[in-house]
Amino acid sequence: MKIKHIVLASTILVSVSAFAQKDELKTLKKIYTKEAPKPGDVIEYKSTLARLEGLATEEGDKVSAGFYKAMLPLVEIMSFGPTVTEAQKAQVVSAKTVVDIEKGLNGTLEYEKKTGKKVYTDDILKKVELYKSDIINLAIALGQQQKFQEASDVLYSLYLLDKKDADKLFFAASYAVSAANYDKAFQYYSELKALNYTGEGTLYFAFNNTLKQEENFGTNKSLRDISVNTTKTHSKPRDEKTESKRGEIFKNIALILVQKGKVEEAKAAVQEARQANPEDTSLILTEADLYLKMNDFETYSKLANEALSKNPNNVDLVFNLGVISANANKLDEAEKHYKRALEINPNYFNAHLNLAELKLRADEKWVTELNKLGTSEKDNKRYEVIKKLREDNFKLILPHLEKAVELEPTNEPAKKTLLSVYNALEMTDKYKALKAKM
């Protein structure tokens, strides 16, 4: 008889728990579906989540609880009203928040796919699309603060929520490299390789009228157009074609393998890429850069010339060969490539700047020699010779630096270098004018 009472008591206990968790879920749904929840609703939402955590036992209820927990930041943001500011959003959303949101929402999507019952799926996909630009802006802000790992985590979470958007995986890998997290970078680049991702396409931009800065909508043309033409939150739309990123992907895979001491695997990875994409000149540069890292200058030169023979008028290719040559301390070859780049495009900013930097390397040698000279007649004569060599060199550099500053007037390194040259040539008026602008 006692056993029956115990069984009966247990049954009642389970039933009460089941009813309780259903009530909690109803409360969460009611608040979540409000168009304008109040601060008090947020408090009730949080306390209900806390109570539900110990009550949900069924898989479906656990998934529902996970969904509402993941959506808590959205409820908090909505409680700020239609005039919510970026600062208020920042109070609620962090890199960790985005990671937690992804886990909660993907858990829900996987469960509904498994059961074949869509309850939250459509809402999740809609919300991801709606808030994607906010998440991207968070990643950009973290990158600007040099919080590269957090920026990478945010973009990887966004990619996991929308795997059609592999651009986010690429930039997550790039931030992982900046964070020196090479294991994660290798994982992401390997996934991009498996996806056969190239990154070619069109990016859509528009000026955010509230933030007073241009915003990148990625490949989402429809959202950009709605923001410009319908909601009027943005203006000045522009499109930008993107080049293939395949070479960079394989280059970074190879460089990470080299860093891990797996040189032969690195060579094999690049050669595999070239066999699969024989017309992709960026992969020739990738292989050339790999051999440069291994100080195999003979193979490097062969590959560099092969790249140039395939596309002699590709200004980026020519410029990159100049950079690789300069890094190999092949200064004459680098100068030839930079000058060739300027023949193709006289307004190529980086070629002007790098050519000036290349010429300035000689000045270091002359300054070192000047500092060793004494006051003898022989030393004084040598001083005059070096002084003339320096002046002639500065005069050769000057047009490139002036053009660089003309092309990018806000570039501080270019302006500082030009300032030094004005000073060395005793061009006082120009020195003072530029100094005033800085």
Secondary structure, 3 states (H helix, E strand, C coil): CHHHHHHHHHHHHHHHHHHHHHHHHHHHHHHHCCCCCCHHHHHHHHHHHHHHHCCCCCHHHHHHHHHHHHCHHHHHHHHCCCCCCHHHHHHHCCHHHHHHHHHHHHHHHHHHHHHCCCCCHHHHHHHHHHHHHHHHHHHHHHHHCCCHHHHHHHHHHHHHHCCCCCHHHHHHHHHHHHCCCHHHHHHHHHHHHHHCCCCCEEEEEEEECCCCEEEECCCCHHHHHHHHHCCCCEEEEEEEEECCCHHHHHHHHHHHHHHCCCHHHHHHHHHHHHHHCCCCHHHHHHHHHHHHHCCCHHHHHHHHHHHHHHCCCCHHHHHHHHHHHHHCCCHHHHHHHHHHHHHHCCCCHHHHHHHHHHHHHHHHHHHHHHHHCCCCHHHHHHHHHHHHHHHHHHHHHHHHHHHHHHHCCCCHHHHHHHHHHHHHCCCHHHHHHHHHHC
